[in-house]
């Protein structure tokens, strides 16, 4: 009988478009280029060749956001989860009144009160 091997985790298979990069990576590189190149040429007139450092400081987080993925969760989703965690209300712990403990405490107090009354 013929069969085809299917990967166990089919969700990790991504469609590659150009040079082994997916759509998300290509978009992040394009955005980094669109933001970085004009920034470089603008600062090149002001500070010279060191403008490359300004450009790198701006485009590296953009590229990182496009390429980062941990357990199938992208960077912006992970940042959203962190913000949501720290801004949400803490988990409320269920507390109940133990009526049996209250009755027991009342009985103990009554016994002590009776002892005090008998002494007088």
PyMOL commands that place a pseudoatom at each C-alpha (Angstrom):
pseudoatom trace, name=CA, resn=UNK, resi=1, chain=A, elem=C, hetatm=0, pos=[0.000, 0.000, 0.000]
pseudoatom trace, name=CA, resn=UNK, resi=2, chain=A, elem=C, hetatm=0, pos=[1.366, 3.440, -0.944]
pseudoatom trace, name=CA, resn=UNK, resi=3, chain=A, elem=C, hetatm=0, pos=[1.421, 6.310, 1.527]
pseudoatom trace, name=CA, resn=UNK, resi=4, chain=A, elem=C, hetatm=0, pos=[2.683, 9.853, 1.735]
pseudoatom trace, name=CA, resn=UNK, resi=5, chain=A, elem=C, hetatm=0, pos=[4.741, 11.168, 4.638]
pseudoatom trace, name=CA, resn=UNK, resi=6, chain=A, elem=C, hetatm=0, pos=[2.997, 14.145, 6.193]
pseudoatom trace, name=CA, resn=UNK, resi=7, chain=A, elem=C, hetatm=0, pos=[4.886, 16.295, 8.721]
pseudoatom trace, name=CA, resn=UNK, resi=8, chain=A, elem=C, hetatm=0, pos=[3.513, 16.063, 12.242]
pseudoatom trace, name=CA, resn=UNK, resi=9, chain=A, elem=C, hetatm=0, pos=[3.428, 19.812, 12.698]
pseudoatom trace, name=CA, resn=UNK, resi=10, chain=A, elem=C, hetatm=0, pos=[1.998, 21.091, 9.439]
pseudoatom trace, name=CA, resn=UNK, resi=11, chain=A, elem=C, hetatm=0, pos=[1.436, 24.584, 10.893]
pseudoatom trace, name=CA, resn=UNK, resi=12, chain=A, elem=C, hetatm=0, pos=[5.181, 25.312, 10.886]
pseudoatom trace, name=CA, resn=UNK, resi=13, chain=A, elem=C, hetatm=0, pos=[5.377, 25.008, 7.117]
pseudoatom trace, name=CA, resn=UNK, resi=14, chain=A, elem=C, hetatm=0, pos=[5.422, 28.492, 5.628]
pseudoatom trace, name=CA, resn=UNK, resi=15, chain=A, elem=C, hetatm=0, pos=[5.182, 29.477, 2.008]
pseudoatom trace, name=CA, resn=UNK, resi=16, chain=A, elem=C, hetatm=0, pos=[8.483, 30.955, 0.803]
pseudoatom trace, name=CA, resn=UNK, resi=17, chain=A, elem=C, hetatm=0, pos=[8.426, 33.745, -1.762]
pseudoatom trace, name=CA, resn=UNK, resi=18, chain=A, elem=C, hetatm=0, pos=[11.903, 35.157, -2.358]
pseudoatom trace, name=CA, resn=UNK, resi=19, chain=A, elem=C, hetatm=0, pos=[15.260, 33.740, -1.233]
pseudoatom trace, name=CA, resn=UNK, resi=20, chain=A, elem=C, hetatm=0, pos=[13.564, 31.534, 1.368]
pseudoatom trace, name=CA, resn=UNK, resi=21, chain=A, elem=C, hetatm=0, pos=[11.794, 34.462, 3.040]
pseudoatom trace, name=CA, resn=UNK, resi=22, chain=A, elem=C, hetatm=0, pos=[8.132, 34.503, 3.835]
pseudoatom trace, name=CA, resn=UNK, resi=23, chain=A, elem=C, hetatm=0, pos=[5.650, 37.294, 3.293]
pseudoatom trace, name=CA, resn=UNK, resi=24, chain=A, elem=C, hetatm=0, pos=[6.122, 38.719, 6.788]
pseudoatom trace, name=CA, resn=UNK, resi=25, chain=A, elem=C, hetatm=0, pos=[9.923, 38.875, 6.494]
pseudoatom trace, name=CA, resn=UNK, resi=26, chain=A, elem=C, hetatm=0, pos=[9.778, 40.515, 3.058]
pseudoatom trace, name=CA, resn=UNK, resi=27, chain=A, elem=C, hetatm=0, pos=[7.333, 43.146, 4.258]
pseudoatom trace, name=CA, resn=UNK, resi=28, chain=A, elem=C, hetatm=0, pos=[9.514, 43.963, 7.281]
pseudoatom trace, name=CA, resn=UNK, resi=29, chain=A, elem=C, hetatm=0, pos=[12.593, 44.315, 5.064]
pseudoatom trace, name=CA, resn=UNK, resi=30, chain=A, elem=C, hetatm=0, pos=[10.675, 46.558, 2.652]
pseudoatom trace, name=CA, resn=UNK, resi=31, chain=A, elem=C, hetatm=0, pos=[9.418, 48.777, 5.491]
pseudoatom trace, name=CA, resn=UNK, resi=32, chain=A, elem=C, hetatm=0, pos=[12.935, 48.979, 6.935]
pseudoatom trace, name=CA, resn=UNK, resi=33, chain=A, elem=C, hetatm=0, pos=[14.247, 50.025, 3.526]
pseudoatom trace, name=CA, resn=UNK, resi=34, chain=A, elem=C, hetatm=0, pos=[11.535, 52.621, 2.998]
pseudoatom trace, name=CA, resn=UNK, resi=35, chain=A, elem=C, hetatm=0, pos=[12.190, 54.105, 6.450]
pseudoatom trace, name=CA, resn=UNK, resi=36, chain=A, elem=C, hetatm=0, pos=[15.966, 53.644, 6.594]
pseudoatom trace, name=CA, resn=UNK, resi=37, chain=A, elem=C, hetatm=0, pos=[17.198, 54.926, 3.234]
pseudoatom trace, name=CA, resn=UNK, resi=38, chain=A, elem=C, hetatm=0, pos=[15.590, 58.401, 3.366]
pseudoatom trace, name=CA, resn=UNK, resi=39, chain=A, elem=C, hetatm=0, pos=[16.697, 58.674, 6.990]
pseudoatom trace, name=CA, resn=UNK, resi=40, chain=A, elem=C, hetatm=0, pos=[20.277, 57.869, 5.995]
pseudoatom trace, name=CA, resn=UNK, resi=41, chain=A, elem=C, hetatm=0, pos=[20.377, 60.417, 3.172]
pseudoatom trace, name=CA, resn=UNK, resi=42, chain=A, elem=C, hetatm=0, pos=[18.778, 63.097, 5.375]
pseudoatom trace, name=CA, resn=UNK, resi=43, chain=A, elem=C, hetatm=0, pos=[21.299, 62.620, 8.197]
pseudoatom trace, name=CA, resn=UNK, resi=44, chain=A, elem=C, hetatm=0, pos=[24.251, 62.135, 5.829]
pseudoatom trace, name=CA, resn=UNK, resi=45, chain=A, elem=C, hetatm=0, pos=[24.177, 65.841, 5.002]
pseudoatom trace, name=CA, resn=UNK, resi=46, chain=A, elem=C, hetatm=0, pos=[24.064, 66.757, 8.703]
pseudoatom trace, name=CA, resn=UNK, resi=47, chain=A, elem=C, hetatm=0, pos=[26.503, 64.350, 10.412]
pseudoatom trace, name=CA, resn=UNK, resi=48, chain=A, elem=C, hetatm=0, pos=[28.311, 62.602, 7.590]
pseudoatom trace, name=CA, resn=UNK, resi=49, chain=A, elem=C, hetatm=0, pos=[29.039, 58.894, 7.402]
pseudoatom trace, name=CA, resn=UNK, resi=50, chain=A, elem=C, hetatm=0, pos=[27.913, 58.307, 11.006]
pseudoatom trace, name=CA, resn=UNK, resi=51, chain=A, elem=C, hetatm=0, pos=[24.355, 58.564, 9.684]
pseudoatom trace, name=CA, resn=UNK, resi=52, chain=A, elem=C, hetatm=0, pos=[24.553, 54.820, 9.073]
pseudoatom trace, name=CA, resn=UNK, resi=53, chain=A, elem=C, hetatm=0, pos=[24.419, 54.309, 12.859]
pseudoatom trace, name=CA, resn=UNK, resi=54, chain=A, elem=C, hetatm=0, pos=[21.253, 56.386, 13.149]
pseudoatom trace, name=CA, resn=UNK, resi=55, chain=A, elem=C, hetatm=0, pos=[19.723, 54.362, 10.336]
pseudoatom trace, name=CA, resn=UNK, resi=56, chain=A, elem=C, hetatm=0, pos=[20.693, 51.055, 11.986]
pseudoatom trace, name=CA, resn=UNK, resi=57, chain=A, elem=C, hetatm=0, pos=[19.226, 52.122, 15.333]
pseudoatom trace, name=CA, resn=UNK, resi=58, chain=A, elem=C, hetatm=0, pos=[15.906, 52.757, 13.585]
pseudoatom trace, name=CA, resn=UNK, resi=59, chain=A, elem=C, hetatm=0, pos=[15.708, 49.762, 11.216]
pseudoatom trace, name=CA, resn=UNK, resi=60, chain=A, elem=C, hetatm=0, pos=[17.012, 46.949, 13.439]
pseudoatom trace, name=CA, resn=UNK, resi=61, chain=A, elem=C, hetatm=0, pos=[13.848, 46.887, 15.641]
pseudoatom trace, name=CA, resn=UNK, resi=62, chain=A, elem=C, hetatm=0, pos=[11.692, 46.896, 12.488]
pseudoatom trace, name=CA, resn=UNK, resi=63, chain=A, elem=C, hetatm=0, pos=[13.564, 43.916, 11.042]
pseudoatom trace, name=CA, resn=UNK, resi=64, chain=A, elem=C, hetatm=0, pos=[13.556, 42.150, 14.419]
pseudoatom trace, name=CA, resn=UNK, resi=65, chain=A, elem=C, hetatm=0, pos=[9.782, 42.545, 14.671]
pseudoatom trace, name=CA, resn=UNK, resi=66, chain=A, elem=C, hetatm=0, pos=[9.384, 40.950, 11.244]
pseudoatom trace, name=CA, resn=UNK, resi=67, chain=A, elem=C, hetatm=0, pos=[11.616, 37.956, 11.894]
pseudoatom trace, name=CA, resn=UNK, resi=68, chain=A, elem=C, hetatm=0, pos=[10.820, 37.206, 15.554]
pseudoatom trace, name=CA, resn=UNK, resi=69, chain=A, elem=C, hetatm=0, pos=[8.570, 34.250, 16.287]
pseudoatom trace, name=CA, resn=UNK, resi=70, chain=A, elem=C, hetatm=0, pos=[8.461, 32.184, 19.454]
pseudoatom trace, name=CA, resn=UNK, resi=71, chain=A, elem=C, hetatm=0, pos=[6.140, 29.181, 19.717]
pseudoatom trace, name=CA, resn=UNK, resi=72, chain=A, elem=C, hetatm=0, pos=[4.088, 30.496, 16.803]
pseudoatom trace, name=CA, resn=UNK, resi=73, chain=A, elem=C, hetatm=0, pos=[3.541, 33.881, 18.473]
pseudoatom trace, name=CA, resn=UNK, resi=74, chain=A, elem=C, hetatm=0, pos=[4.854, 36.982, 16.755]
pseudoatom trace, name=CA, resn=UNK, resi=75, chain=A, elem=C, hetatm=0, pos=[6.454, 39.907, 18.565]
pseudoatom trace, name=CA, resn=UNK, resi=76, chain=A, elem=C, hetatm=0, pos=[3.491, 42.284, 18.501]
pseudoatom trace, name=CA, resn=UNK, resi=77, chain=A, elem=C, hetatm=0, pos=[1.183, 39.582, 19.902]
pseudoatom trace, name=CA, resn=UNK, resi=78, chain=A, elem=C, hetatm=0, pos=[3.686, 38.791, 22.658]
pseudoatom trace, name=CA, resn=UNK, resi=79, chain=A, elem=C, hetatm=0, pos=[4.026, 42.497, 23.541]
pseudoatom trace, name=CA, resn=UNK, resi=80, chain=A, elem=C, hetatm=0, pos=[0.215, 42.756, 23.611]
pseudoatom trace, name=CA, resn=UNK, resi=81, chain=A, elem=C, hetatm=0, pos=[0.029, 39.802, 26.022]
pseudoatom trace, name=CA, resn=UNK, resi=82, chain=A, elem=C, hetatm=0, pos=[2.648, 41.377, 28.308]
pseudoatom trace, name=CA, resn=UNK, resi=83, chain=A, elem=C, hetatm=0, pos=[0.838, 44.736, 28.350]
pseudoatom trace, name=CA, resn=UNK, resi=84, chain=A, elem=C, hetatm=0, pos=[-2.488, 43.004, 28.984]
pseudoatom trace, name=CA, resn=UNK, resi=85, chain=A, elem=C, hetatm=0, pos=[-0.967, 40.988, 31.844]
pseudoatom trace, name=CA, resn=UNK, resi=86, chain=A, elem=C, hetatm=0, pos=[0.445, 44.004, 33.667]
pseudoatom trace, name=CA, resn=UNK, resi=87, chain=A, elem=C, hetatm=0, pos=[-2.563, 46.273, 33.121]
pseudoatom trace, name=CA, resn=UNK, resi=88, chain=A, elem=C, hetatm=0, pos=[-5.292, 43.786, 33.990]
pseudoatom trace, name=CA, resn=UNK, resi=89, chain=A, elem=C, hetatm=0, pos=[-6.691, 43.316, 37.456]
pseudoatom trace, name=CA, resn=UNK, resi=90, chain=A, elem=C, hetatm=0, pos=[-5.051, 40.618, 39.553]
pseudoatom trace, name=CA, resn=UNK, resi=91, chain=A, elem=C, hetatm=0, pos=[-6.736, 37.250, 39.832]
pseudoatom trace, name=CA, resn=UNK, resi=92, chain=A, elem=C, hetatm=0, pos=[-9.351, 37.279, 42.523]
pseudoatom trace, name=CA, resn=UNK, resi=93, chain=A, elem=C, hetatm=0, pos=[-9.061, 34.490, 45.048]
pseudoatom trace, name=CA, resn=UNK, resi=94, chain=A, elem=C, hetatm=0, pos=[-12.284, 32.883, 46.150]
pseudoatom trace, name=CA, resn=UNK, resi=95, chain=A, elem=C, hetatm=0, pos=[-12.815, 33.320, 49.854]
pseudoatom trace, name=CA, resn=UNK, resi=96, chain=A, elem=C, hetatm=0, pos=[-15.766, 31.986, 51.765]
pseudoatom trace, name=CA, resn=UNK, resi=97, chain=A, elem=C, hetatm=0, pos=[-17.019, 32.433, 55.275]
pseudoatom trace, name=CA, resn=UNK, resi=98, chain=A, elem=C, hetatm=0, pos=[-16.627, 29.234, 57.221]
pseudoatom trace, name=CA, resn=UNK, resi=99, chain=A, elem=C, hetatm=0, pos=[-19.859, 29.210, 59.213]
pseudoatom trace, name=CA, resn=UNK, resi=100, chain=A, elem=C, hetatm=0, pos=[-18.809, 26.153, 61.186]
pseudoatom trace, name=CA, resn=UNK, resi=101, chain=A, elem=C, hetatm=0, pos=[-15.681, 27.967, 62.368]
pseudoatom trace, name=CA, resn=UNK, resi=102, chain=A, elem=C, hetatm=0, pos=[-17.823, 30.946, 63.410]
pseudoatom trace, name=CA, resn=UNK, resi=103, chain=A, elem=C, hetatm=0, pos=[-20.172, 28.681, 65.379]
pseudoatom trace, name=CA, resn=UNK, resi=104, chain=A, elem=C, hetatm=0, pos=[-17.171, 27.008, 67.008]
pseudoatom trace, name=CA, resn=UNK, resi=105, chain=A, elem=C, hetatm=0, pos=[-15.657, 30.385, 67.944]
pseudoatom trace, name=CA, resn=UNK, resi=106, chain=A, elem=C, hetatm=0, pos=[-19.008, 31.510, 69.360]
pseudoatom trace, name=CA, resn=UNK, resi=107, chain=A, elem=C, hetatm=0, pos=[-19.223, 28.343, 71.453]
pseudoatom trace, name=CA, resn=UNK, resi=108, chain=A, elem=C, hetatm=0, pos=[-15.695, 28.879, 72.798]
pseudoatom trace, name=CA, resn=UNK, resi=109, chain=A, elem=C, hetatm=0, pos=[-16.525, 32.495, 73.661]
pseudoatom trace, name=CA, resn=UNK, resi=110, chain=A, elem=C, hetatm=0, pos=[-19.726, 31.387, 75.398]
pseudoatom trace, name=CA, resn=UNK, resi=111, chain=A, elem=C, hetatm=0, pos=[-17.785, 28.854, 77.504]
pseudoatom trace, name=CA, resn=UNK, resi=112, chain=A, elem=C, hetatm=0, pos=[-15.255, 31.534, 78.501]
pseudoatom trace, name=CA, resn=UNK, resi=113, chain=A, elem=C, hetatm=0, pos=[-18.058, 33.952, 79.295]
pseudoatom trace, name=CA, resn=UNK, resi=114, chain=A, elem=C, hetatm=0, pos=[-19.793, 31.363, 81.458]
pseudoatom trace, name=CA, resn=UNK, resi=115, chain=A, elem=C, hetatm=0, pos=[-16.531, 30.744, 83.354]
pseudoatom trace, name=CA, resn=UNK, resi=116, chain=A, elem=C, hetatm=0, pos=[-16.112, 34.481, 83.937]
pseudoatom trace, name=CA, resn=UNK, resi=117, chain=A, elem=C, hetatm=0, pos=[-19.704, 34.810, 85.113]
pseudoatom trace, name=CA, resn=UNK, resi=118, chain=A, elem=C, hetatm=0, pos=[-19.347, 31.819, 87.483]
pseudoatom trace, name=CA, resn=UNK, resi=119, chain=A, elem=C, hetatm=0, pos=[-16.230, 33.356, 89.052]
pseudoatom trace, name=CA, resn=UNK, resi=120, chain=A, elem=C, hetatm=0, pos=[-18.094, 36.508, 89.915]
for i in range(1, 120): cmd.bond("trace and resi %d" % i, "trace and resi %d" % (i + 1))
show_as sticks, trace
zoom trace
